[in-house]
């Protein structure tokens, strides 16, 4: 199975420390454990920033980076080995495992952090920390700093400057290495197979959650342990709800089914949306709107080129959708004026994409110095135009209402253009209809 290597985790730490100010320290806590109900915990998922620099998957741990420290720059506080607790809750790596299996320079028990960490902070001029994300840990940080301040008369020197860690670290995360792209390519292939499975097994009368189950089946049988985000399986009117996740309706004969779902593979997300007819055939109105969305998406993908800016794909989508809606009679007026006025917003109310990586809406600034960011090799983004006509939108004829369509792919910027990481999921009308027809014939033969 593809994984990020310890060598790459170490390289990331070195890259970050090379950008830190002289005589500084960076502190990152692991993700907190969340209670699902009473004494049942949600399945733990490590904080993305923490994992990006450490690869360490356990809760109750803290990563400390101290450039130039004589006894090791990468220090991990983590739980000690405990055979009794491990019998109940699973294996722990402990301090030896942190060093031997995760290439940390030094490791201490998390229970000793109050005694040891203030000594590591003391004497540092600057502290890098992401304040505001973990209130409990924020309070711990201030307690440690105040402990040092209380000893100022004895010559103790607390940090005089606190710097946000996010800017440096998130800019590193924005540019994906070849190892990261390989993982995201595989995640895209797995997710594509999940979408194909849902198309093949869809028929009027199934529940949306049954299609979600087919997606999850394909994700896990292919090596992914979880979805990257709650899957959206919206049929009929539900496809017009952008973040619909109830997935509990029955799929009806003339519905379109909009599925927005992707797996996570070793902490890297995929994010794919496909829309297809429940009965295997697009009707006239569905086909017209689908072809329009697909035309805009293909044109937007072509705008993903090094040197273009972030907003180029969105601009071409708005132009194509506006022109198409005008031709279909769903908009009225002069094309240039409609584009300027963003007249398509009642039908297309979101942006054309977002950064993708360890988080499905990944980190990274979209503007730099007030200008749209220039696309560069290694950046990964989604391209996801759509058209949504609410069932109660009386400004259009009834035959168009209740149609929701989105087509989304994951695209990495390369040196000479782009690569679509989710190309395995069919999106041309003829390919979707052929796939579903073949699957239906196979079901009828075996029934």
CORDAGI-V185741 format. One record per backbone hydrogen bond with DSSP energy under -1.0 kcal/mol. CO is the residue of the C=O (numbers start at 1). NH is the residue of the N-H. E is the energy in kcal/mol with one decimal. If there is no record, write none. Layout:
co=CO nh=NH e=E
co=CO nh=NH e=E
//
This chain:
co=5 nh=9 e=-2.1
co=6 nh=10 e=-2.6
co=7 nh=11 e=-2.0
co=8 nh=12 e=-2.3
co=9 nh=13 e=-2.0
co=10 nh=14 e=-2.2
co=11 nh=15 e=-2.5
co=12 nh=16 e=-2.4
co=13 nh=17 e=-2.6
co=14 nh=18 e=-2.0
co=16 nh=19 e=-1.2
co=23 nh=125 e=-2.0
co=23 nh=126 e=-1.2
co=25 nh=128 e=-3.3
co=26 nh=65 e=-2.5
co=28 nh=63 e=-3.2
co=34 nh=42 e=-2.9
co=37 nh=40 e=-2.7
co=40 nh=36 e=-3.0
co=40 nh=37 e=-1.5
co=47 nh=51 e=-2.8
co=48 nh=52 e=-2.6
co=49 nh=53 e=-1.3
co=50 nh=54 e=-1.4
co=51 nh=55 e=-1.8
co=61 nh=30 e=-2.6
co=62 nh=77 e=-2.9
co=63 nh=28 e=-2.8
co=64 nh=75 e=-3.0
co=65 nh=26 e=-2.4
co=66 nh=69 e=-2.1
co=69 nh=72 e=-1.5
co=73 nh=66 e=-2.5
co=74 nh=105 e=-1.5
co=74 nh=106 e=-1.6
co=75 nh=64 e=-3.1
co=76 nh=108 e=-2.2
co=77 nh=62 e=-2.2
co=78 nh=110 e=-2.3
co=82 nh=86 e=-2.8
co=83 nh=87 e=-1.3
co=85 nh=89 e=-2.9
co=86 nh=90 e=-1.9
co=93 nh=97 e=-1.4
co=94 nh=98 e=-1.9
co=95 nh=99 e=-1.6
co=96 nh=100 e=-3.2
co=97 nh=101 e=-2.6
co=98 nh=104 e=-1.8
co=106 nh=76 e=-2.2
co=108 nh=78 e=-2.1
co=109 nh=112 e=-1.7
co=110 nh=113 e=-1.5
co=112 nh=116 e=-2.0
co=113 nh=117 e=-2.2
co=116 nh=120 e=-1.1
co=117 nh=121 e=-2.3
co=118 nh=122 e=-2.6
co=121 nh=124 e=-2.2
co=125 nh=160 e=-1.6
co=125 nh=161 e=-1.2
co=126 nh=25 e=-1.6
co=127 nh=163 e=-3.2
co=128 nh=27 e=-2.2
co=129 nh=131 e=-1.3
co=134 nh=138 e=-2.6
co=135 nh=139 e=-2.1
co=136 nh=140 e=-1.6
co=137 nh=141 e=-2.7
co=138 nh=142 e=-2.2
co=139 nh=143 e=-2.0
co=140 nh=144 e=-2.5
co=141 nh=145 e=-2.5
co=142 nh=146 e=-2.7
co=143 nh=147 e=-2.0
co=144 nh=148 e=-1.7
co=145 nh=149 e=-2.6
co=146 nh=150 e=-2.2
co=148 nh=151 e=-1.4
co=149 nh=152 e=-2.0
co=151 nh=154 e=-1.6
co=151 nh=156 e=-2.0
co=152 nh=155 e=-2.0
co=157 nh=123 e=-3.6
co=161 nh=127 e=-2.4
co=163 nh=129 e=-2.2
co=165 nh=169 e=-2.3
co=166 nh=170 e=-3.3
co=167 nh=171 e=-1.3
co=168 nh=172 e=-1.4
co=169 nh=173 e=-2.1
co=170 nh=174 e=-1.2
co=177 nh=181 e=-2.4
co=178 nh=182 e=-2.1
co=179 nh=183 e=-1.7
co=180 nh=184 e=-2.5
co=181 nh=185 e=-2.5
co=182 nh=186 e=-2.2
co=183 nh=187 e=-2.6
co=184 nh=188 e=-2.1
co=185 nh=189 e=-1.9
co=186 nh=190 e=-2.7
co=187 nh=191 e=-2.5
co=188 nh=192 e=-2.2
co=189 nh=193 e=-1.9
co=190 nh=194 e=-1.8
co=191 nh=195 e=-2.2
co=192 nh=196 e=-2.3
co=193 nh=197 e=-2.4
co=194 nh=198 e=-2.1
co=195 nh=199 e=-2.3
co=196 nh=200 e=-2.6
co=197 nh=201 e=-1.9
co=203 nh=206 e=-1.9
co=206 nh=251 e=-3.3
co=207 nh=211 e=-1.2
co=208 nh=212 e=-1.9
co=209 nh=213 e=-1.9
co=210 nh=214 e=-1.4
co=211 nh=215 e=-1.8
co=212 nh=216 e=-2.4
co=213 nh=217 e=-2.3
co=214 nh=218 e=-2.0
co=215 nh=219 e=-2.5
co=216 nh=220 e=-2.5
co=217 nh=221 e=-2.4
co=218 nh=222 e=-1.1
co=219 nh=224 e=-2.4
co=220 nh=223 e=-1.4
co=226 nh=264 e=-2.5
co=232 nh=260 e=-2.4
co=234 nh=258 e=-3.3
co=235 nh=238 e=-1.9
co=236 nh=239 e=-1.6
co=237 nh=240 e=-2.0
co=238 nh=241 e=-1.6
co=241 nh=244 e=-1.5
co=249 nh=208 e=-2.5
co=251 nh=205 e=-3.2
co=252 nh=255 e=-1.4
co=255 nh=278 e=-2.8
co=256 nh=236 e=-2.5
co=257 nh=276 e=-2.1
co=258 nh=234 e=-2.9
co=259 nh=274 e=-2.3
co=260 nh=232 e=-2.6
co=262 nh=228 e=-3.0
co=263 nh=270 e=-1.6
co=265 nh=268 e=-1.4
co=268 nh=265 e=-2.9
co=272 nh=261 e=-2.5
co=273 nh=408 e=-2.2
co=274 nh=259 e=-2.9
co=276 nh=257 e=-3.3
co=277 nh=280 e=-1.3
co=283 nh=287 e=-2.9
co=284 nh=288 e=-2.2
co=285 nh=289 e=-2.2
co=286 nh=290 e=-2.6
co=287 nh=291 e=-2.7
co=288 nh=292 e=-1.4
co=289 nh=293 e=-2.4
co=290 nh=294 e=-2.8
co=291 nh=295 e=-2.3
co=292 nh=296 e=-2.1
co=293 nh=297 e=-2.3
co=294 nh=298 e=-2.6
co=295 nh=299 e=-1.8
co=296 nh=300 e=-2.1
co=297 nh=301 e=-2.5
co=298 nh=302 e=-1.6
co=301 nh=304 e=-1.6
co=303 nh=305 e=-1.7
co=305 nh=308 e=-2.0
co=308 nh=375 e=-3.5
co=309 nh=312 e=-1.8
co=311 nh=315 e=-2.4
co=312 nh=316 e=-1.9
co=313 nh=317 e=-1.8
co=314 nh=318 e=-2.5
co=315 nh=319 e=-1.9
co=316 nh=320 e=-2.4
co=317 nh=321 e=-3.0
co=318 nh=322 e=-2.2
co=319 nh=323 e=-2.2
co=320 nh=324 e=-2.5
co=321 nh=325 e=-2.8
co=322 nh=326 e=-1.9
co=323 nh=327 e=-2.1
co=324 nh=328 e=-1.9
co=325 nh=330 e=-2.2
co=325 nh=331 e=-1.3
co=326 nh=329 e=-1.0
co=334 nh=338 e=-2.5
co=335 nh=339 e=-2.5
co=336 nh=340 e=-2.2
co=337 nh=341 e=-2.2
co=338 nh=343 e=-2.7
co=339 nh=342 e=-1.3
co=342 nh=345 e=-1.8
co=344 nh=347 e=-1.8
co=344 nh=348 e=-2.3
co=347 nh=388 e=-2.4
co=352 nh=384 e=-3.6
co=354 nh=382 e=-2.2
co=355 nh=362 e=-2.1
co=357 nh=269 e=-2.9
co=359 nh=357 e=-1.5
co=366 nh=373 e=-2.7
co=368 nh=371 e=-1.5
co=371 nh=368 e=-2.9
co=373 nh=310 e=-2.7
co=375 nh=307 e=-2.2
co=376 nh=379 e=-1.9
co=378 nh=176 e=-2.5
co=379 nh=413 e=-3.0
co=380 nh=356 e=-2.3
co=381 nh=411 e=-3.2
co=383 nh=409 e=-1.7
co=385 nh=407 e=-1.8
co=387 nh=405 e=-3.0
co=389 nh=402 e=-2.4
co=390 nh=393 e=-1.9
co=392 nh=394 e=-1.3
co=393 nh=396 e=-1.2
co=397 nh=400 e=-1.8
co=398 nh=401 e=-1.2
co=403 nh=389 e=-2.6
co=405 nh=387 e=-2.3
co=408 nh=273 e=-1.3
co=409 nh=383 e=-2.2
co=410 nh=421 e=-2.8
co=411 nh=381 e=-2.8
co=412 nh=419 e=-2.0
co=413 nh=378 e=-2.7
co=417 nh=414 e=-1.9
co=419 nh=412 e=-2.5
co=422 nh=425 e=-1.6
co=428 nh=432 e=-2.4
co=429 nh=433 e=-2.7
co=430 nh=434 e=-2.1
co=431 nh=435 e=-2.3
co=432 nh=436 e=-2.4
co=433 nh=437 e=-2.2
co=434 nh=438 e=-2.4
co=435 nh=439 e=-2.0
co=436 nh=440 e=-2.2
co=437 nh=441 e=-2.3
co=438 nh=442 e=-2.0
co=439 nh=443 e=-2.0
co=440 nh=444 e=-2.2
co=441 nh=445 e=-1.7
co=442 nh=446 e=-1.3
//
